[in-house]
Amino acid sequence: LEGSIMATVNCKELGVPTVVAKANSDLHGKILKRVGADMVVYPNRDSSHRLARTLLSKGSVDLFEISDGFSIAEIDVPESLHNKSLAEAEVRKNFGVTVLCVRRLAEDPAQPRAVIIPTADEIIQPDDKLLIFGTDKKIDSLAQDS
């Protein structure tokens, strides 16, 4: 704790315009803010929360929290959406999330997945991954279906 607090104070005294400090706890973060940190990050806590949500969401592959209650997640395609167009699936209407992109296996399995910015007529394939944005509750609900 002491090292990060002293480093923050020293950076501020040297005139560093933006000081970002790493905290191990909420109390540590409050102290860092009080001594001048402009931004405090909590990598241990954040990665623990991210891992817990990933493990609890059956079909969720990866998560990125945007703000309290809103995230971007990459999920497996739920069976109910297999071989449907985005327009036909009505993902936003039926599930309350927005599909940002589709990651699809390339023709050559050795190649990475192709990223597709989908149009309404894009057919969702069973092996696709969907990158979606929405409330955590809606994302978790859709991920449980996959």
OpenMM code with the backbone's topology and positions (N, CA, C; nanometers):
from openmm import Vec3, app, unit

residues = "LEU GLU GLY SER ILE MET ALA THR VAL ASN CYS LYS GLU LEU GLY VAL PRO THR VAL VAL ALA LYS ALA ASN SER ASP LEU HIS GLY LYS ILE LEU LYS ARG VAL GLY ALA ASP MET VAL VAL TYR PRO ASN ARG ASP SER SER HIS ARG LEU ALA ARG THR LEU LEU SER LYS GLY SER VAL ASP LEU PHE GLU ILE SER ASP GLY PHE SER ILE ALA GLU ILE ASP VAL PRO GLU SER LEU HIS ASN LYS SER LEU ALA GLU ALA GLU VAL ARG LYS ASN PHE GLY VAL THR VAL LEU CYS VAL ARG ARG LEU ALA GLU ASP PRO ALA GLN PRO ARG ALA VAL ILE ILE PRO THR ALA ASP GLU ILE ILE GLN PRO ASP ASP LYS LEU LEU ILE PHE GLY THR ASP LYS LYS ILE ASP SER LEU ALA GLN ASP SER".split()
positions = [
    Vec3(0.0825, -0.1199, 0.0000),
    Vec3(0.0000, 0.0000, 0.0000),
    Vec3(0.0861, 0.1252, 0.0000),
    Vec3(0.1845, 0.1253, 0.0887),
    Vec3(0.2657, 0.2448, 0.1060),
    Vec3(0.3357, 0.2859, -0.0234),
    Vec3(0.3848, 0.1889, -0.0990),
    Vec3(0.4559, 0.2197, -0.2229),
    Vec3(0.3687, 0.2924, -0.3234),
    Vec3(0.2467, 0.2452, -0.3426),
    Vec3(0.1584, 0.3098, -0.4404),
    Vec3(0.1146, 0.4481, -0.3937),
    Vec3(0.0982, 0.4637, -0.2632),
    Vec3(0.0594, 0.5946, -0.2089),
    Vec3(0.1736, 0.6937, -0.2288),
    Vec3(0.2951, 0.6520, -0.1967),
    Vec3(0.4109, 0.7403, -0.2137),
    Vec3(0.4343, 0.7720, -0.3612),
    Vec3(0.4189, 0.6739, -0.4479),
    Vec3(0.4369, 0.6970, -0.5914),
    Vec3(0.3348, 0.7977, -0.6426),
    Vec3(0.2112, 0.7887, -0.5946),
    Vec3(0.1063, 0.8824, -0.6352),
    Vec3(0.1413, 1.0239, -0.5902),
    Vec3(0.1814, 1.0378, -0.4646),
    Vec3(0.2196, 1.1697, -0.4116),
    Vec3(0.3365, 1.2263, -0.4914),
    Vec3(0.4382, 1.1441, -0.5180),
    Vec3(0.5548, 1.1903, -0.5936),
    Vec3(0.5178, 1.2337, -0.7347),
    Vec3(0.4330, 1.1573, -0.8009),
    Vec3(0.3898, 1.1933, -0.9369),
    Vec3(0.3176, 1.3275, -0.9373),
    Vec3(0.2300, 1.3482, -0.8411),
    Vec3(0.1568, 1.4756, -0.8334),
    Vec3(0.2533, 1.5910, -0.8075),
    Vec3(0.3495, 1.5706, -0.7174),
    Vec3(0.4469, 1.6755, -0.6865),
    Vec3(0.5351, 1.7079, -0.8065),
    Vec3(0.5602, 1.6090, -0.8919),
    Vec3(0.6410, 1.6310, -1.0121),
    Vec3(0.5597, 1.6902, -1.1271),
    Vec3(0.4295, 1.7055, -1.1061),
    Vec3(0.3445, 1.7675, -1.2076),
    Vec3(0.2926, 1.6747, -1.3151),
    Vec3(0.2925, 1.5461, -1.2886),
    Vec3(0.2363, 1.4511, -1.3856),
    Vec3(0.0887, 1.4857, -1.4035),
    Vec3(0.0450, 1.5117, -1.5279),
    Vec3(-0.0917, 1.5613, -1.5486),
    Vec3(-0.2027, 1.4632, -1.5108),
    Vec3(-0.1844, 1.3364, -1.5388),
    Vec3(-0.2862, 1.2368, -1.5052),
    Vec3(-0.2187, 1.1194, -1.4361),
    Vec3(-0.2575, 1.0966, -1.3124),
    Vec3(-0.1994, 0.9878, -1.2346),
    Vec3(-0.3032, 0.8774, -1.2200),
    Vec3(-0.2692, 0.7594, -1.2714),
    Vec3(-0.3541, 0.6414, -1.2591),
    Vec3(-0.2855, 0.5476, -1.1604),
    Vec3(-0.3580, 0.5077, -1.0571),
    Vec3(-0.3002, 0.4233, -0.9526),
    Vec3(-0.3785, 0.2935, -0.9387),
    Vec3(-0.3071, 0.1872, -0.9041),
    Vec3(-0.3684, 0.0556, -0.8838),
    Vec3(-0.3965, 0.0350, -0.7355),
    Vec3(-0.5212, -0.0029, -0.7053),
    Vec3(-0.5601, -0.0271, -0.5663),
    Vec3(-0.5924, -0.1744, -0.5458),
    Vec3(-0.5702, -0.2193, -0.4232),
    Vec3(-0.6009, -0.3577, -0.3875),
    Vec3(-0.7335, -0.3715, -0.3140),
    Vec3(-0.7896, -0.2588, -0.2689),
    Vec3(-0.9160, -0.2621, -0.1949),
    Vec3(-0.9838, -0.1264, -0.2081),
    Vec3(-1.1096, -0.1200, -0.1657),
    Vec3(-1.1818, 0.0074, -0.1697),
    Vec3(-1.1146, 0.1119, -0.0811),
    Vec3(-1.0713, 0.0713, 0.0371),
    Vec3(-1.0035, 0.1646, 0.1280),
    Vec3(-0.8744, 0.2164, 0.0652),
    Vec3(-0.7984, 0.1280, 0.0061),
    Vec3(-0.6749, 0.1665, -0.0621),
    Vec3(-0.7064, 0.2672, -0.1728),
    Vec3(-0.8130, 0.2419, -0.2481),
    Vec3(-0.8544, 0.3331, -0.3545),
    Vec3(-0.8915, 0.4706, -0.3018),
    Vec3(-0.9635, 0.4750, -0.1905),
    Vec3(-1.0014, 0.6037, -0.1299),
    Vec3(-0.8776, 0.6826, -0.0883),
    Vec3(-0.7812, 0.6143, -0.0311),
    Vec3(-0.6576, 0.6815, 0.0107),
    Vec3(-0.5837, 0.7361, -0.1116),
    Vec3(-0.5739, 0.6559, -0.2169),
    Vec3(-0.5068, 0.7009, -0.3387),
    Vec3(-0.5754, 0.8239, -0.3982),
    Vec3(-0.7080, 0.8261, -0.3971),
    Vec3(-0.7822, 0.9432, -0.4462),
    Vec3(-0.7506, 1.0660, -0.3608),
    Vec3(-0.7464, 1.0475, -0.2300),
    Vec3(-0.7205, 1.1594, -0.1381),
    Vec3(-0.5810, 1.2182, -0.1550),
    Vec3(-0.4850, 1.1342, -0.1922),
    Vec3(-0.3492, 1.1871, -0.2082),
    Vec3(-0.3218, 1.2338, -0.3507),
    Vec3(-0.4252, 1.2296, -0.4372),
    Vec3(-0.4111, 1.2926, -0.5682),
    Vec3(-0.4277, 1.2073, -0.6910),
    Vec3(-0.4535, 1.0786, -0.6774),
    Vec3(-0.4734, 0.9956, -0.7967),
    Vec3(-0.5956, 1.0453, -0.8736),
    Vec3(-0.5778, 1.0634, -1.0046),
    Vec3(-0.6892, 1.1080, -1.0885),
    Vec3(-0.7826, 0.9921, -1.1221),
    Vec3(-0.7248, 0.8746, -1.1298),
    Vec3(-0.8039, 0.7556, -1.1603),
    Vec3(-0.7461, 0.6395, -1.0806),
    Vec3(-0.8346, 0.5576, -1.0280),
    Vec3(-0.7919, 0.4394, -0.9532),
    Vec3(-0.8489, 0.3168, -1.0230),
    Vec3(-0.7635, 0.2185, -1.0480),
    Vec3(-0.8082, 0.0940, -1.1099),
    Vec3(-0.7945, -0.0192, -1.0086),
    Vec3(-0.8816, -0.1175, -1.0235),
    Vec3(-0.8869, -0.2323, -0.9327),
    Vec3(-0.8758, -0.3609, -1.0147),
    Vec3(-0.7593, -0.3915, -1.0707),
    Vec3(-0.7500, -0.5067, -1.1612),
    Vec3(-0.7839, -0.6405, -1.0972),
    Vec3(-0.7456, -0.6619, -0.9726),
    Vec3(-0.7759, -0.7907, -0.9084),
    Vec3(-0.9258, -0.8086, -0.8915),
    Vec3(-0.9924, -0.7065, -0.8405),
    Vec3(-1.1366, -0.7135, -0.8192),
    Vec3(-1.2091, -0.7266, -0.9530),
    Vec3(-1.1697, -0.6435, -1.0495),
    Vec3(-1.2376, -0.6444, -1.1784),
    Vec3(-1.2223, -0.7778, -1.2503),
    Vec3(-1.1022, -0.8340, -1.2478),
    Vec3(-1.0838, -0.9627, -1.3158),
    Vec3(-1.1564, -1.0748, -1.2419),
    Vec3(-1.1659, -1.0654, -1.1102),
    Vec3(-1.2412, -1.1657, -1.0334),
    Vec3(-1.3893, -1.1604, -1.0677),
    Vec3(-1.4444, -1.0392, -1.0751),
    Vec3(-1.5855, -1.0240, -1.1126),
    Vec3(-1.6094, -1.0750, -1.2540),
    Vec3(-1.5178, -1.0415, -1.3434),
    Vec3(-1.5311, -1.0836, -1.4825),
    Vec3(-1.5281, -1.2360, -1.4929),
    Vec3(-1.4351, -1.2988, -1.4236),
    Vec3(-1.4255, -1.4447, -1.4257),
    Vec3(-1.5505, -1.5087, -1.3667),
    Vec3(-1.5986, -1.4548, -1.2555),
    Vec3(-1.7194, -1.5102, -1.1926),
    Vec3(-1.8379, -1.5025, -1.2872),
    Vec3(-1.8564, -1.3871, -1.3522),
    Vec3(-1.9686, -1.3740, -1.4462),
    Vec3(-1.9520, -1.4682, -1.5638),
    Vec3(-1.8309, -1.4839, -1.6128),
    Vec3(-1.8073, -1.5742, -1.7252),
    Vec3(-1.8409, -1.7182, -1.6865),
    Vec3(-1.7996, -1.7591, -1.5677),
    Vec3(-1.8261, -1.8961, -1.5233),
    Vec3(-1.9739, -1.9202, -1.4956),
    Vec3(-2.0433, -1.8180, -1.4467),
    Vec3(-2.1854, -1.8325, -1.4154),
    Vec3(-2.2736, -1.8281, -1.5393),
    Vec3(-2.2285, -1.7612, -1.6443),
    Vec3(-2.3055, -1.7514, -1.7677),
    Vec3(-2.2622, -1.8640, -1.8594),
    Vec3(-2.3456, -1.9647, -1.8695),
    Vec3(-2.3124, -2.0873, -1.9420),
    Vec3(-2.2524, -2.0615, -2.0802),
    Vec3(-2.3142, -1.9753, -2.1591),
    Vec3(-2.2684, -1.9547, -2.2958),
    Vec3(-2.1803, -1.8336, -2.3139),
    Vec3(-2.1546, -1.7617, -2.2094),
    Vec3(-2.0764, -1.6399, -2.2218),
    Vec3(-1.9285, -1.6728, -2.2300),
    Vec3(-1.8624, -1.6157, -2.3281),
    Vec3(-1.7216, -1.6434, -2.3481),
    Vec3(-1.6360, -1.5358, -2.2833),
    Vec3(-1.6729, -1.4105, -2.3022),
    Vec3(-1.5916, -1.3010, -2.2521),
    Vec3(-1.6811, -1.1819, -2.2239),
    Vec3(-1.6435, -1.1043, -2.1243),
    Vec3(-1.7234, -0.9896, -2.0829),
    Vec3(-1.6370, -0.8664, -2.0662),
    Vec3(-1.6958, -0.7510, -2.0944),
    Vec3(-1.6300, -0.6235, -2.0706),
    Vec3(-1.7346, -0.5286, -2.0150),
    Vec3(-1.7171, -0.4884, -1.8898),
    Vec3(-1.8146, -0.4000, -1.8264),
    Vec3(-1.7962, -0.2580, -1.8784),
    Vec3(-1.9053, -0.1979, -1.9266),
    Vec3(-1.9030, -0.0611, -1.9776),
    Vec3(-1.9292, 0.0364, -1.8641),
    Vec3(-2.0324, 0.0109, -1.7882),
    Vec3(-2.0652, 0.0897, -1.6694),
    Vec3(-2.1497, 0.0007, -1.5801),
    Vec3(-2.1870, 0.0522, -1.4649),
    Vec3(-2.2660, -0.0286, -1.3721),
    Vec3(-2.3904, -0.0829, -1.4407),
    Vec3(-2.3977, -0.2135, -1.4528),
    Vec3(-2.5171, -0.2759, -1.5078),
    Vec3(-2.5186, -0.2937, -1.6583),
    Vec3(-2.4176, -0.2431, -1.7307),
    Vec3(-2.4119, -0.2555, -1.8765),
    Vec3(-2.2786, -0.3149, -1.9183),
    Vec3(-2.2844, -0.4112, -2.0103),
    Vec3(-2.1616, -0.4785, -2.0541),
    Vec3(-2.1677, -0.5100, -2.2028),
    Vec3(-2.0504, -0.5431, -2.2545),
    Vec3(-2.0378, -0.6035, -2.3866),
    Vec3(-1.9901, -0.7454, -2.3596),
    Vec3(-2.0529, -0.8423, -2.4242),
    Vec3(-2.0167, -0.9824, -2.4015),
    Vec3(-2.0084, -1.0563, -2.5335),
    Vec3(-1.9197, -1.1523, -2.5385),
    Vec3(-1.9141, -1.2430, -2.6521),
    Vec3(-1.9739, -1.3747, -2.6059),
    Vec3(-2.0791, -1.4183, -2.6739),
    Vec3(-2.1493, -1.5401, -2.6330),
    Vec3(-2.1601, -1.6382, -2.7488),
    Vec3(-2.1807, -1.7641, -2.7134),
    Vec3(-2.2148, -1.8645, -2.8135),
    Vec3(-2.3554, -1.8340, -2.8631),
    Vec3(-2.3843, -1.8758, -2.9851),
    Vec3(-2.5173, -1.8525, -3.0416),
    Vec3(-2.6173, -1.9490, -2.9784),
    Vec3(-2.7243, -1.8958, -2.9189),
    Vec3(-2.8286, -1.9841, -2.8651),
    Vec3(-2.8917, -2.0662, -2.9779),
    Vec3(-2.9293, -2.1876, -2.9468),
    Vec3(-2.9875, -2.2765, -3.0479),
    Vec3(-3.1098, -2.2148, -3.1156),
    Vec3(-3.1855, -2.1357, -3.0411),
    Vec3(-3.3064, -2.0741, -3.0973),
    Vec3(-3.2757, -1.9750, -3.2093),
    Vec3(-3.1491, -1.9327, -3.2216),
    Vec3(-3.1120, -1.8361, -3.3255),
    Vec3(-3.0386, -1.9000, -3.4430),
    Vec3(-3.0083, -2.0293, -3.4332),
    Vec3(-2.9345, -2.0965, -3.5404),
    Vec3(-3.0056, -2.0804, -3.6739),
    Vec3(-2.9280, -2.0428, -3.7755),
    Vec3(-2.9738, -2.0331, -3.9145),
    Vec3(-3.0865, -1.9331, -3.9362),
    Vec3(-3.0978, -1.8343, -3.8498),
    Vec3(-3.1950, -1.7260, -3.8684),
    Vec3(-3.1197, -1.5989, -3.9048),
    Vec3(-3.1856, -1.5126, -3.9805),
    Vec3(-3.1262, -1.3815, -4.0058),
    Vec3(-3.1450, -1.2970, -3.8803),
    Vec3(-3.0651, -1.1920, -3.8666),
    Vec3(-3.0820, -1.1037, -3.7510),
    Vec3(-3.2208, -1.0410, -3.7514),
    Vec3(-3.2709, -1.0085, -3.8708),
    Vec3(-3.4055, -0.9508, -3.8795),
    Vec3(-3.5096, -1.0503, -3.8302),
    Vec3(-3.4970, -1.1739, -3.8728),
    Vec3(-3.5906, -1.2793, -3.8328),
    Vec3(-3.5801, -1.3091, -3.6829),
    Vec3(-3.4593, -1.3077, -3.6306),
    Vec3(-3.4370, -1.3388, -3.4890),
    Vec3(-3.4867, -1.2275, -3.3970),
    Vec3(-3.4929, -1.1056, -3.4488),
    Vec3(-3.5369, -0.9891, -3.3703),
    Vec3(-3.4694, -0.9870, -3.2331),
    Vec3(-3.3368, -0.9920, -3.2355),
    Vec3(-3.2583, -1.0035, -3.1123),
    Vec3(-3.2859, -0.8882, -3.0166),
    Vec3(-3.2894, -0.7668, -3.0686),
    Vec3(-3.3130, -0.6523, -2.9797),
    Vec3(-3.4531, -0.6576, -2.9195),
    Vec3(-3.5518, -0.6897, -3.0012),
    Vec3(-3.6904, -0.6945, -2.9531),
    Vec3(-3.7124, -0.8108, -2.8563),
    Vec3(-3.6623, -0.9283, -2.8927),
    Vec3(-3.6879, -1.0483, -2.8128),
    Vec3(-3.5966, -1.0649, -2.6916),
    Vec3(-3.4750, -1.0110, -2.7009),
    Vec3(-3.3778, -1.0348, -2.5933),
    Vec3(-3.3273, -0.9073, -2.5270),
    Vec3(-3.3552, -0.7910, -2.5882),
    Vec3(-3.3147, -0.6641, -2.5278),
    Vec3(-3.1664, -0.6344, -2.5365),
    Vec3(-3.0969, -0.6956, -2.6333),
    Vec3(-2.9545, -0.6678, -2.6529),
    Vec3(-2.9309, -0.6287, -2.7984),
    Vec3(-2.8178, -0.5641, -2.8228),
    Vec3(-2.7798, -0.5237, -2.9576),
    Vec3(-2.6609, -0.6077, -3.0029),
    Vec3(-2.6699, -0.6643, -3.1228),
    Vec3(-2.5586, -0.7407, -3.1795),
    Vec3(-2.4626, -0.6420, -3.2450),
    Vec3(-2.3404, -0.6346, -3.1922),
    Vec3(-2.2399, -0.5431, -3.2453),
    Vec3(-2.1612, -0.6055, -3.3596),
    Vec3(-2.1292, -0.7335, -3.3461),
    Vec3(-2.0609, -0.8030, -3.4548),
    Vec3(-2.0757, -0.9536, -3.4371),
    Vec3(-2.0424, -1.0232, -3.5426),
    Vec3(-2.0469, -1.1687, -3.5438),
    Vec3(-1.9050, -1.2172, -3.5716),
    Vec3(-1.8581, -1.3113, -3.4897),
    Vec3(-1.7286, -1.3743, -3.5178),
    Vec3(-1.7583, -1.5136, -3.5713),
    Vec3(-1.7052, -1.5400, -3.6904),
    Vec3(-1.7374, -1.6641, -3.7606),
    Vec3(-1.6098, -1.7393, -3.7944),
    Vec3(-1.6161, -1.8719, -3.7852),
    Vec3(-1.5018, -1.9536, -3.8257),
    Vec3(-1.4698, -1.9257, -3.9716),
    Vec3(-1.3424, -1.9124, -4.0008),
    Vec3(-1.2992, -1.8921, -4.1387),
    Vec3(-1.3111, -2.0247, -4.2138),
    Vec3(-1.3075, -2.0155, -4.3459),
    Vec3(-1.3157, -2.1371, -4.4281),
    Vec3(-1.2045, -2.2353, -4.3890),
    Vec3(-1.0856, -2.1807, -4.3627),
    Vec3(-0.9721, -2.2620, -4.3190),
    Vec3(-0.9696, -2.2604, -4.1667),
    Vec3(-0.9940, -2.3751, -4.1004),
    Vec3(-0.9999, -2.3788, -3.9539),
    Vec3(-0.8733, -2.3276, -3.8849),
    Vec3(-0.7601, -2.3273, -3.9556),
    Vec3(-0.6353, -2.2782, -3.8968),
    Vec3(-0.6335, -2.1256, -3.8881),
    Vec3(-0.7209, -2.0615, -3.9628),
    Vec3(-0.7277, -1.9151, -3.9632),
    Vec3(-0.8132, -1.8665, -3.8463),
    Vec3(-0.7891, -1.7438, -3.8011),
    Vec3(-0.8735, -1.6895, -3.6935),
    Vec3(-1.0154, -1.6641, -3.7436),
    Vec3(-1.1037, -1.6418, -3.6496),
    Vec3(-1.2421, -1.6119, -3.6853),
    Vec3(-1.2504, -1.4807, -3.7623),
    Vec3(-1.3410, -1.4762, -3.8576),
    Vec3(-1.3675, -1.3530, -3.9311),
    Vec3(-1.4641, -1.2681, -3.8494),
    Vec3(-1.4457, -1.1377, -3.8547),
    Vec3(-1.5359, -1.0468, -3.7845),
    Vec3(-1.6274, -0.9836, -3.8878),
    Vec3(-1.7544, -0.9918, -3.8608),
    Vec3(-1.8543, -0.9411, -3.9543),
    Vec3(-1.9383, -0.8363, -3.8835),
    Vec3(-1.9453, -0.7173, -3.9422),
    Vec3(-2.0392, -0.6175, -3.8914),
    Vec3(-2.1715, -0.6505, -3.9597),
    Vec3(-2.2659, -0.7016, -3.8826),
    Vec3(-2.3840, -0.7617, -3.9439),
    Vec3(-2.4871, -0.6604, -3.9943),
    Vec3(-2.5527, -0.7029, -4.1003),
    Vec3(-2.6712, -0.6323, -4.1479),
    Vec3(-2.7912, -0.7164, -4.1050),
    Vec3(-2.9095, -0.6643, -4.1255),
    Vec3(-3.0309, -0.7344, -4.0827),
    Vec3(-3.0471, -0.8698, -4.1513),
    Vec3(-2.9916, -0.8847, -4.2725),
    Vec3(-3.0090, -1.0112, -4.3445),
    Vec3(-2.8961, -1.1123, -4.3183),
    Vec3(-2.8048, -1.0800, -4.2261),
    Vec3(-2.6969, -1.1738, -4.1908),
    Vec3(-2.7565, -1.2978, -4.1245),
    Vec3(-2.7217, -1.4155, -4.1761),
    Vec3(-2.7695, -1.5417, -4.1192),
    Vec3(-2.6759, -1.5826, -4.0056),
    Vec3(-2.7330, -1.6082, -3.8898),
    Vec3(-2.6551, -1.6488, -3.7730),
    Vec3(-2.6306, -1.7988, -3.7825),
    Vec3(-2.5042, -1.8373, -3.7837),
    Vec3(-2.4673, -1.9776, -3.7972),
    Vec3(-2.4394, -2.0391, -3.6598),
    Vec3(-2.4609, -2.1700, -3.6465),
    Vec3(-2.4458, -2.2354, -3.5157),
    Vec3(-2.3097, -2.2161, -3.4485),
    Vec3(-2.2013, -2.2099, -3.5255),
    Vec3(-2.0676, -2.1958, -3.4664),
    Vec3(-2.0241, -2.0512, -3.4462),
    Vec3(-2.1104, -1.9565, -3.4797),
    Vec3(-2.0763, -1.8154, -3.4627),
    Vec3(-2.0644, -1.7789, -3.3155),
    Vec3(-1.9964, -1.6705, -3.2909),
    Vec3(-1.9941, -1.6047, -3.1601),
    Vec3(-2.0555, -1.4674, -3.1838),
    Vec3(-2.1426, -1.4244, -3.0928),
    Vec3(-2.2058, -1.2931, -3.1048),
    Vec3(-2.1449, -1.1979, -3.0034),
    Vec3(-2.1043, -1.0815, -3.0500),
    Vec3(-2.0596, -0.9758, -2.9602),
    Vec3(-2.1812, -0.8864, -2.9399),
    Vec3(-2.2316, -0.8826, -2.8159),
    Vec3(-2.3564, -0.8121, -2.7882),
    Vec3(-2.3368, -0.7063, -2.6799),
    Vec3(-2.4239, -0.6070, -2.6819),
    Vec3(-2.4255, -0.5016, -2.5802),
    Vec3(-2.5631, -0.4992, -2.5165),
    Vec3(-2.5663, -0.4838, -2.3845),
    Vec3(-2.6946, -0.4722, -2.3155),
    Vec3(-2.6759, -0.4682, -2.1657),
    Vec3(-2.7879, -0.4752, -2.0961),
    Vec3(-2.7796, -0.4798, -1.9501),
    Vec3(-2.7253, -0.6167, -1.9102),
    Vec3(-2.6612, -0.6211, -1.7958),
    Vec3(-2.6055, -0.7482, -1.7485),
    Vec3(-2.7137, -0.8548, -1.7385),
    Vec3(-2.8316, -0.8146, -1.6925),
    Vec3(-2.9426, -0.9088, -1.6758),
    Vec3(-2.9841, -0.9687, -1.8106),
    Vec3(-2.9968, -0.8836, -1.9129),
    Vec3(-3.0381, -0.9315, -2.0459),
    Vec3(-2.9294, -1.0198, -2.1081),
    Vec3(-2.8032, -0.9797, -2.0908),
    Vec3(-2.6927, -1.0605, -2.1438),
    Vec3(-2.6909, -1.1973, -2.0771),
    Vec3(-2.7024, -1.1991, -1.9453),
    Vec3(-2.7023, -1.3262, -1.8723),
    Vec3(-2.8174, -1.4151, -1.9163),
    Vec3(-2.9331, -1.3552, -1.9386),
    Vec3(-3.0502, -1.4308, -1.9814),
    Vec3(-3.0264, -1.4953, -2.1181),
    Vec3(-2.9738, -1.4183, -2.2129),
    Vec3(-2.9476, -1.4723, -2.3462),
    Vec3(-2.8354, -1.5761, -2.3412),
    Vec3(-2.7330, -1.5508, -2.2623),
    Vec3(-2.6209, -1.6451, -2.2520),
    Vec3(-2.6661, -1.7785, -2.1933),
    Vec3(-2.7630, -1.7764, -2.1026),
    Vec3(-2.8138, -1.9010, -2.0434),
    Vec3(-2.8850, -1.9863, -2.1474),
    Vec3(-2.9391, -1.9212, -2.2520),
    Vec3(-3.0085, -1.9944, -2.3582),
    Vec3(-2.9118, -2.0644, -2.4532),
    Vec3(-2.7841, -2.0217, -2.4525),
    Vec3(-2.6911, -2.0774, -2.5516),
    Vec3(-2.6293, -2.2076, -2.5050),
] * unit.nanometer
topology = app.Topology()
chain = topology.addChain("A")
for resn in residues:
    res = topology.addResidue(resn, chain)
    for name in ("N", "CA", "C"):
        topology.addAtom(name, app.Element.getBySymbol(name[0]), res)
